[in-house]
Amino acid sequence: FPKSRNTYEYLGDAAAVEMGATIVTLADALSLAVHHNREYLQRKEALYTQALDLTFARHEFTPILGAGGSATIGETRTAVGQSVNNIVVDRTFAARASTGVDWLLKTGGRISSNLTVDFLRFVNGDLRTIKGSSLVTTLSQPLLRGAGTLTVTETLTQAERDVLYSLRNFARFRKDFVVRIASSYYQLIQARDAAQNNWLGYQGLQLSVERERALVDEDRAKQSELGKLRQAALSSELAWINAIQNYLQRLDEFKIELGLSVDSRIVLDDDELKKLKIINPSLSREDAARVAVNTRLDLKNFRDRNEDTARRIEVFARDLLPGVDFVSSVKVGTNPVNGDLEPRLNDWSAGLKLDLDPDKKQERNAFRQSLIAHQRSGRNLSLEADRIKLQVYNDIRDLEQARRQYEISEHGVKLAERRLEEQQLLMELGRGDARDLVESQNDLVDSQNDLTGALVNHTISRISFWRDMGVLFINADGSWVKKLKQEGR
């Protein structure tokens, strides 16, 4: 970042602090904010956490392996006959290992397979080793209740869609965030400009006081007129000091908003204010609303959530069906000689499991609640569409209001400058009135502040208009893609 090499008298004592401070442009501020702002980083982490939940939901539909084992060792002492001196010692060692796989199918079926191997060693004079293994595989498949991809994958489907909704919400948040940072940046420049305007007004009144004092010394003006000007100069100085304090306070708050330390020494780029222009998008409010309804990500979430409620109606309807499951099992036997698995020695079974469960009150209530939820979701979708249109309409009104305010303020600055020149000339001729001079000077300061405020408000309103239309696209560094290069044509 470049360093500031200038000092400005209109900042008073704070001017020295800016010497050597880091110059931050709007692009720099946006980049700093997306990399350091605490709220922004929290939202990114929350999005990542939800994506982790999705990975677990997907994991449940993959073959899940399991393995384990155990080992024990023991010793038993037994007396032989009537003598306690004749003792037989039996030592035992046992080990068991098992591995298995469990696979939930998207049809609702579940396949489970488990392989167990036992090792048993007896130590009692002679050494003998006995091995035993077993392999069991089972299959369970619902036929009515709980069957079908729609029902079984509902949790996975909703998890995937929830991540999509979070992505859209984060994208919407990024747009709001960038508009907020840009607004704070422009408003901070406006506060700095207000300090300069108040300083110029104070300097103008100071000159008027000096001229009026000279006229009083020559008996060409009244002492009372000089007193009015001095009082006005004091009030102007206080307004200037307040403007500086307002600027410095906003600057410290902006540092925190960027995610920087409040002790960081930064200064904004004055050229950013010079770049601002009044540009009115040549788009009717109906066309703007139509674009917004088709591009707003938050409205797409409402549409998809309405689809979710319709899908859940069918899911809850299937819960009203009786439970009929197909169940089968195969067990591979063990060779009695060597303890190895013997595929020719196996047991198998197959059958149906029936669960009529005549008490369906809870399932019936859940089904009816899903119907109500779908109707409510449709109303919310319609309401959100109207709210988005209202946002766009208000943005257009704000743009027009800011444009008219700028034109009025621009004309007001010219009138105030002309009035001030006339009053200063009349005061030099000894024919002016101090009150008129003070009013013209204050009117000029107010008009200059209003002019800058209208320019900043129009710029913020225009960016907000892009955002609410859904066409403000944000780059990775926080800057926005200028898609509307021909907006003023």
C-alpha positions as CSV (number, residue, x, y, z in Angstrom):
1,F,0.0,0.0,0.0
2,P,1.3,3.5,-0.7
3,K,1.9,5.9,2.1
4,S,0.4,9.4,2.6
5,R,2.9,12.2,2.2
6,N,0.5,15.1,2.5
7,T,-1.0,17.0,5.5
8,Y,-4.2,18.9,5.3
9,E,-4.8,22.0,7.4
10,Y,-8.5,21.5,7.5
11,L,-8.0,18.4,9.7
12,G,-6.4,20.4,12.5
13,D,-4.2,18.5,14.9
14,A,-5.3,15.2,13.3
15,A,-3.4,16.2,10.1
16,A,0.0,15.2,11.5
17,V,-1.3,11.7,12.2
18,E,-2.0,11.0,8.6
19,M,1.6,11.6,7.6
20,G,3.0,8.2,6.6
21,A,-0.4,6.5,7.0
22,T,-1.5,3.8,4.6
23,I,-3.6,5.0,1.7
24,V,-6.6,2.7,1.2
25,T,-8.6,2.8,-2.0
26,L,-12.1,1.4,-2.3
27,A,-10.8,-1.7,-4.0
28,D,-8.3,-2.1,-1.1
29,A,-11.0,-1.7,1.5
30,L,-13.2,-4.4,-0.1
31,S,-10.3,-6.8,-0.4
32,L,-9.3,-6.2,3.3
33,A,-12.9,-6.7,4.4
34,V,-13.4,-10.0,2.7
35,H,-10.1,-11.3,4.2
36,H,-10.2,-9.9,7.7
37,N,-13.8,-8.9,8.6
38,R,-14.8,-11.1,11.5
39,E,-18.5,-11.5,10.5
40,Y,-17.5,-12.4,7.0
41,L,-15.1,-15.1,8.2
42,Q,-17.8,-16.4,10.6
43,R,-20.2,-16.8,7.7
44,K,-17.6,-18.7,5.6
45,E,-16.9,-21.0,8.5
46,A,-20.7,-21.7,9.0
47,L,-21.0,-22.5,5.4
48,Y,-18.1,-24.9,5.6
49,T,-19.5,-26.6,8.7
50,Q,-22.8,-27.2,6.9
51,A,-20.9,-28.8,4.0
52,L,-19.3,-31.1,6.5
53,D,-22.8,-32.2,7.6
54,L,-23.6,-33.0,4.0
55,T,-20.5,-35.3,3.7
56,F,-21.8,-37.3,6.6
57,A,-25.3,-37.6,5.1
58,R,-23.7,-38.9,1.9
59,H,-21.4,-41.2,3.8
60,E,-24.4,-43.1,5.3
61,F,-25.2,-44.4,1.7
62,T,-21.8,-45.9,1.2
63,P,-20.5,-49.3,2.4
64,I,-19.4,-48.6,6.0
65,L,-16.6,-51.0,7.2
66,G,-16.2,-52.1,10.8
67,A,-13.5,-54.1,12.5
68,G,-12.6,-55.1,16.0
69,G,-11.0,-57.7,18.2
70,S,-10.3,-58.9,21.7
71,A,-7.7,-61.1,23.5
72,T,-7.7,-62.7,27.0
73,I,-5.4,-64.8,28.9
74,G,-6.1,-66.8,32.1
75,E,-4.9,-69.5,34.5
76,T,-6.9,-72.1,36.5
77,R,-5.4,-74.3,39.4
78,T,-7.2,-77.5,40.4
79,A,-6.3,-79.9,43.1
80,V,-6.1,-83.6,42.1
81,G,-7.3,-86.1,44.7
82,Q,-7.2,-85.4,48.4
83,S,-3.8,-83.8,48.5
84,V,-3.3,-80.2,47.9
85,N,0.2,-80.8,46.8
86,N,-0.9,-82.4,43.6
87,I,-2.2,-79.4,41.6
88,V,-3.1,-79.3,37.9
89,V,-2.6,-75.9,36.2
90,D,-4.8,-75.0,33.1
91,R,-3.7,-71.9,31.2
92,T,-6.0,-70.4,28.6
93,F,-5.5,-67.9,25.8
94,A,-8.4,-66.6,23.6
95,A,-8.4,-64.2,20.8
96,R,-11.3,-63.0,18.6
97,A,-11.2,-60.9,15.5
98,S,-14.2,-59.7,13.5
99,T,-14.8,-57.5,10.5
100,G,-18.0,-56.4,8.7
101,V,-19.7,-54.1,6.3
102,D,-23.0,-52.3,6.5
103,W,-24.5,-50.8,3.4
104,L,-27.7,-48.7,3.3
105,L,-29.2,-48.8,-0.2
106,K,-31.1,-45.9,-1.7
107,T,-34.0,-48.3,-2.2
108,G,-34.4,-48.6,1.6
109,G,-32.7,-52.0,1.8
110,R,-29.8,-52.7,4.1
111,I,-27.0,-55.3,3.5
112,S,-25.0,-56.4,6.5
113,S,-22.1,-58.9,6.4
114,N,-19.9,-60.0,9.3
115,L,-16.9,-62.3,9.4
116,T,-15.7,-63.6,12.8
117,V,-12.5,-65.6,13.5
118,D,-11.9,-67.2,16.9
119,F,-8.5,-68.5,18.1
120,L,-8.5,-70.6,21.3
121,R,-5.4,-72.2,22.8
122,F,-5.4,-74.6,25.8
123,V,-2.2,-75.2,27.6
124,N,-2.4,-78.4,29.7
125,G,0.5,-80.7,29.1
126,D,0.0,-81.0,25.3
127,L,-0.4,-78.0,23.0
128,R,-3.6,-77.9,20.9
129,T,-4.9,-75.1,18.7
130,I,-8.6,-74.8,17.8
131,K,-9.8,-72.3,15.1
132,G,-13.3,-71.3,14.3
133,S,-14.8,-68.8,11.8
134,S,-18.2,-67.7,10.8
135,L,-19.6,-65.5,8.0
136,V,-23.2,-64.1,8.2
137,T,-24.9,-61.9,5.5
138,T,-28.3,-60.5,5.9
139,L,-30.6,-58.4,3.6
140,S,-33.6,-56.4,4.6
141,Q,-35.7,-54.6,2.0
142,P,-38.9,-52.6,2.8
143,L,-41.7,-53.1,0.3
144,L,-44.3,-50.5,1.3
145,R,-43.6,-48.2,4.2
146,G,-40.0,-46.9,4.1
147,A,-39.4,-48.2,0.6
148,G,-38.4,-46.2,-2.4
149,T,-35.6,-43.7,-3.2
150,L,-37.8,-40.7,-2.4
151,T,-38.4,-41.8,1.2
152,V,-35.0,-43.2,1.9
153,T,-32.9,-40.4,0.5
154,E,-35.1,-37.6,1.9
155,T,-32.5,-36.8,4.5
156,L,-29.7,-36.7,2.0
157,T,-31.7,-34.7,-0.5
158,Q,-32.6,-32.1,2.1
159,A,-29.0,-31.9,3.3
160,E,-27.9,-31.3,-0.3
161,R,-30.5,-28.6,-0.8
162,D,-29.8,-27.0,2.5
163,V,-26.1,-26.6,1.4
164,L,-27.4,-25.1,-1.8
165,Y,-29.6,-22.7,0.1
166,S,-26.6,-21.7,2.3
167,L,-24.5,-21.1,-0.7
168,R,-27.1,-18.8,-2.1
169,N,-27.5,-17.1,1.2
170,F,-23.8,-16.6,1.5
171,A,-23.7,-15.2,-2.0
172,R,-26.5,-12.8,-1.1
173,F,-24.6,-11.9,2.1
174,R,-21.5,-11.1,0.1
175,K,-23.5,-8.7,-2.0
176,D,-25.0,-7.0,1.1
177,F,-21.6,-7.0,2.7
178,V,-19.8,-5.3,-0.2
179,V,-22.6,-2.7,-0.5
180,R,-22.2,-2.0,3.2
181,I,-18.4,-1.6,3.1
182,A,-18.7,0.6,0.0
183,S,-21.4,2.7,1.7
184,S,-19.2,3.1,4.8
185,Y,-16.3,4.1,2.6
186,Y,-18.2,6.7,0.7
187,Q,-19.8,8.1,3.9
188,L,-16.4,8.3,5.5
189,I,-15.2,10.4,2.5
190,Q,-18.3,12.5,2.8
191,A,-17.5,13.1,6.5
192,R,-13.9,14.2,5.6
193,D,-15.3,16.5,2.9
194,A,-17.7,18.0,5.5
195,A,-14.7,18.8,7.7
196,Q,-13.1,20.6,4.8
197,N,-16.2,22.5,3.9
198,N,-16.7,23.6,7.5
199,W,-13.0,24.6,7.7
200,L,-13.4,26.8,4.6
201,G,-16.5,28.3,6.1
202,Y,-14.7,29.1,9.3
203,Q,-11.8,30.6,7.4
204,G,-14.2,32.7,5.4
205,L,-15.8,34.1,8.5
206,Q,-12.4,34.7,10.0
207,L,-11.5,36.9,7.0
208,S,-14.8,38.7,7.4
209,V,-14.0,39.4,11.0
210,E,-10.6,40.8,10.1
211,R,-12.2,43.0,7.4
212,E,-15.0,44.2,9.7
213,R,-12.4,45.0,12.5
214,A,-10.5,47.1,10.0
215,L,-13.7,49.0,9.1
216,V,-14.6,49.5,12.7
217,D,-11.1,51.0,13.3
218,E,-11.9,53.4,10.5
219,D,-15.3,54.2,11.9
220,R,-16.9,52.8,8.8
221,A,-18.7,49.9,10.6
222,K,-20.5,49.3,13.9
223,Q,-19.0,47.4,16.8
224,S,-22.2,45.4,17.0
225,E,-21.8,44.1,13.5
226,L,-18.2,43.0,14.4
227,G,-19.6,41.2,17.5
228,K,-22.1,39.3,15.4
229,L,-19.3,38.1,13.0
230,R,-17.1,37.1,15.9
231,Q,-19.9,35.1,17.4
232,A,-20.6,33.5,14.1
233,A,-16.9,32.7,13.7
234,L,-16.9,30.9,17.1
235,S,-19.9,28.9,16.1
236,S,-18.3,28.0,12.8
237,E,-15.1,26.9,14.6
238,L,-17.2,24.6,16.8
239,A,-18.9,23.1,13.8
240,W,-15.5,22.5,12.2
241,I,-14.2,20.8,15.3
242,N,-17.3,18.6,15.5
243,A,-16.9,17.7,11.9
244,I,-13.3,16.6,12.5
245,Q,-14.4,14.5,15.5
246,N,-17.2,12.9,13.5
247,Y,-14.7,12.0,10.8
248,L,-12.2,10.5,13.2
249,Q,-14.8,8.5,15.0
250,R,-16.2,7.1,11.7
251,L,-12.6,6.3,10.6
252,D,-12.0,4.2,13.8
253,E,-15.3,2.4,13.3
254,F,-14.4,1.7,9.7
255,K,-11.1,0.1,10.7
256,I,-13.0,-2.3,12.9
257,E,-15.4,-3.0,10.1
258,L,-12.5,-3.9,7.8
259,G,-11.2,-6.3,10.5
260,L,-8.2,-4.1,11.2
261,S,-6.9,-3.0,14.6
262,V,-8.3,0.3,15.7
263,D,-4.7,1.5,16.1
264,S,-4.0,1.0,12.4
265,R,-3.0,4.2,10.6
266,I,-5.0,4.4,7.4
267,V,-6.3,7.2,5.2
268,L,-8.8,7.0,2.4
269,D,-8.1,8.0,-1.2
270,D,-9.6,11.4,-1.9
271,D,-9.7,10.5,-5.6
272,E,-12.6,8.1,-5.0
273,L,-14.9,11.0,-4.4
274,K,-13.8,12.7,-7.6
275,K,-14.7,9.6,-9.5
276,L,-18.3,9.6,-8.5
277,K,-20.9,10.6,-11.1
278,I,-24.7,10.8,-11.3
279,I,-25.6,7.9,-13.6
280,N,-29.3,6.9,-13.9
281,P,-30.0,3.4,-15.1
282,S,-32.2,3.6,-18.1
283,L,-34.5,0.8,-17.0
284,S,-38.2,1.0,-16.2
285,R,-39.4,-0.2,-12.8
286,E,-41.4,-3.0,-14.3
287,D,-38.4,-4.3,-16.2
288,A,-36.2,-4.0,-13.1
289,A,-38.7,-5.9,-11.0
290,R,-38.9,-8.6,-13.7
291,V,-35.1,-9.0,-13.7
292,A,-35.1,-9.2,-9.9
293,V,-37.8,-11.8,-9.7
294,N,-35.8,-14.0,-12.1
295,T,-32.3,-13.5,-10.7
296,R,-32.6,-13.0,-6.9
297,L,-31.0,-16.0,-5.1
298,D,-33.0,-15.5,-2.0
299,L,-36.2,-15.8,-4.0
300,K,-34.9,-19.0,-5.6
301,N,-34.5,-20.4,-2.2
302,F,-38.1,-19.7,-1.4
303,R,-39.1,-21.4,-4.7
304,D,-37.0,-24.5,-3.9
305,R,-38.3,-24.6,-0.3
306,N,-41.8,-24.7,-1.7
307,E,-40.8,-27.7,-3.7
308,D,-39.4,-29.2,-0.5
309,T,-42.7,-29.0,1.2
310,A,-44.4,-30.6,-1.8
311,R,-41.9,-33.5,-1.7
312,R,-42.4,-34.0,2.0
313,I,-46.2,-34.5,1.4
314,E,-45.4,-37.6,-0.5
315,V,-42.9,-38.7,2.0
316,F,-45.3,-38.4,4.9
317,A,-48.0,-40.1,2.8
318,R,-45.9,-43.2,2.5
319,D,-45.6,-43.4,6.3
320,L,-49.3,-44.2,6.4
321,L,-48.7,-47.5,4.6
322,P,-48.3,-50.8,6.5
323,G,-44.8,-52.1,7.0
324,V,-43.9,-55.1,4.8
325,D,-40.2,-56.0,4.7
326,F,-38.4,-58.8,2.8
327,V,-35.8,-60.3,5.1
328,S,-33.2,-62.9,4.1
329,S,-30.1,-64.3,5.7
330,V,-27.2,-66.6,4.7
331,K,-24.7,-68.1,7.2
332,V,-21.6,-70.0,5.9
333,G,-20.7,-72.9,8.2
334,T,-17.3,-74.0,9.5
335,N,-15.4,-77.2,8.6
336,P,-15.3,-79.3,11.9
337,V,-11.8,-80.6,11.1
338,N,-9.8,-77.5,10.5
339,G,-12.2,-74.8,11.5
340,D,-12.1,-73.1,8.1
341,L,-15.1,-71.7,6.3
342,E,-16.9,-74.2,4.2
343,P,-19.2,-72.7,1.5
344,R,-21.0,-76.1,1.1
345,L,-22.1,-75.9,4.7
346,N,-24.5,-73.0,4.9
347,D,-27.8,-72.0,6.3
348,W,-30.2,-69.6,4.6
349,S,-33.6,-68.2,5.3
350,A,-36.0,-65.8,3.6
351,G,-39.3,-64.4,4.5
352,L,-41.6,-61.4,5.0
353,K,-42.0,-59.2,8.1
354,L,-45.4,-57.6,8.5
355,D,-46.1,-54.5,10.7
356,L,-49.8,-53.4,10.4
357,D,-49.6,-50.8,13.3
358,P,-53.3,-49.7,13.2
359,D,-52.5,-46.7,15.3
360,K,-51.6,-44.0,12.7
361,K,-52.7,-40.9,14.5
362,Q,-49.2,-39.5,14.7
363,E,-48.4,-40.2,11.1
364,R,-51.8,-38.8,10.0
365,N,-51.1,-35.6,11.9
366,A,-47.7,-35.3,10.4
367,F,-49.2,-35.7,6.9
368,R,-51.8,-33.0,7.5
369,Q,-49.1,-30.7,8.9
370,S,-47.1,-31.2,5.7
371,L,-50.2,-30.1,3.7
372,I,-50.5,-26.9,5.7
373,A,-46.7,-26.3,5.5
374,H,-47.0,-26.5,1.7
375,Q,-49.8,-23.9,1.6
376,R,-47.9,-21.7,4.0
377,S,-44.8,-22.0,1.9
378,G,-46.7,-20.9,-1.2
379,R,-48.0,-17.8,0.5
380,N,-44.5,-17.0,1.7
381,L,-43.1,-17.3,-1.8
382,S,-45.7,-14.9,-3.1
383,L,-45.0,-12.5,-0.3
384,E,-41.3,-12.6,-0.9
385,A,-41.7,-11.8,-4.6
386,D,-43.8,-8.8,-3.7
387,R,-41.2,-7.7,-1.2
388,I,-38.5,-7.9,-3.8
389,K,-40.5,-5.8,-6.2
390,L,-41.1,-3.3,-3.5
391,Q,-37.3,-3.1,-2.8
392,V,-36.7,-2.4,-6.5
393,Y,-39.4,0.2,-6.6
394,N,-38.0,1.9,-3.5
395,D,-34.5,1.8,-5.0
396,I,-35.7,3.6,-8.1
397,R,-37.4,6.2,-6.0
398,D,-34.3,6.7,-3.9
399,L,-32.2,7.1,-7.1
400,E,-34.6,9.7,-8.5
401,Q,-34.7,11.5,-5.1
402,A,-30.9,11.6,-4.9
403,R,-30.6,12.8,-8.4
404,R,-33.0,15.7,-7.8
405,Q,-31.3,16.5,-4.5
406,Y,-28.0,16.7,-6.3
407,E,-29.4,19.0,-9.0
408,I,-30.9,21.2,-6.3
409,S,-27.8,21.2,-4.2
410,E,-25.7,22.0,-7.2
411,H,-27.8,25.0,-8.0
412,G,-27.9,25.9,-4.3
413,V,-24.1,26.0,-4.2
414,K,-23.9,28.5,-7.1
415,L,-26.6,30.7,-5.5
416,A,-24.8,30.6,-2.1
417,E,-21.5,31.5,-3.7
418,R,-23.1,34.4,-5.5
419,R,-24.8,35.6,-2.4
420,L,-21.6,35.3,-0.3
421,E,-19.7,37.4,-2.9
422,E,-22.4,40.1,-2.8
423,Q,-22.5,40.2,1.0
424,Q,-18.7,40.4,1.2
425,L,-18.7,43.3,-1.3
426,L,-21.4,45.1,0.6
427,M,-19.6,44.6,3.9
428,E,-16.4,46.1,2.3
429,L,-18.4,49.1,1.2
430,G,-19.9,49.5,4.7
431,R,-23.4,48.8,3.5
432,G,-23.8,45.2,4.4
433,D,-25.4,43.4,7.3
434,A,-23.4,40.9,9.4
435,R,-26.4,38.6,9.8
436,D,-26.8,38.3,6.0
437,L,-23.1,37.6,5.6
438,V,-23.2,34.9,8.2
439,E,-26.3,33.3,6.7
440,S,-24.8,33.3,3.2
441,Q,-21.6,31.7,4.5
442,N,-23.5,29.0,6.4
443,D,-25.8,28.4,3.5
444,L,-22.7,27.8,1.3
445,V,-21.3,25.3,3.7
446,D,-24.7,23.5,4.0
447,S,-25.1,23.5,0.2
448,Q,-21.6,22.1,-0.3
449,N,-22.3,19.3,2.3
450,D,-25.7,18.6,0.7
451,L,-24.0,18.4,-2.7
452,T,-21.5,15.8,-1.6
453,G,-24.2,13.9,0.4
454,A,-26.5,13.7,-2.6
455,L,-23.6,12.4,-4.8
456,V,-22.7,9.8,-2.2
457,N,-26.4,8.8,-1.7
458,H,-27.0,8.4,-5.4
459,T,-23.9,6.2,-5.7
460,I,-25.0,4.0,-2.8
461,S,-28.6,3.9,-4.1
462,R,-27.3,2.8,-7.5
463,I,-25.1,0.0,-6.0
464,S,-28.1,-1.1,-3.8
465,F,-30.3,-1.1,-6.9
466,W,-27.9,-3.5,-8.7
467,R,-27.8,-5.7,-5.6
468,D,-31.6,-5.8,-5.2
469,M,-32.0,-6.6,-8.9
470,G,-29.6,-9.5,-8.4
471,V,-27.1,-8.3,-11.0
472,L,-24.3,-7.2,-8.6
473,F,-21.7,-9.9,-9.1
474,I,-18.9,-10.1,-6.6
475,N,-15.3,-11.2,-7.4
476,A,-13.1,-13.2,-5.0
477,D,-11.4,-10.0,-3.8
478,G,-14.7,-8.3,-3.0
479,S,-14.8,-6.0,-6.0
480,W,-17.9,-6.1,-8.1
481,V,-18.2,-7.0,-11.8
482,K,-19.4,-4.1,-13.8
483,K,-22.0,-5.8,-15.8
484,L,-24.1,-2.7,-16.4
485,K,-21.5,-0.7,-18.4
486,Q,-24.3,0.7,-20.6
487,E,-26.7,1.5,-17.7
488,G,-26.7,5.2,-18.5
489,R,-27.5,4.8,-22.2
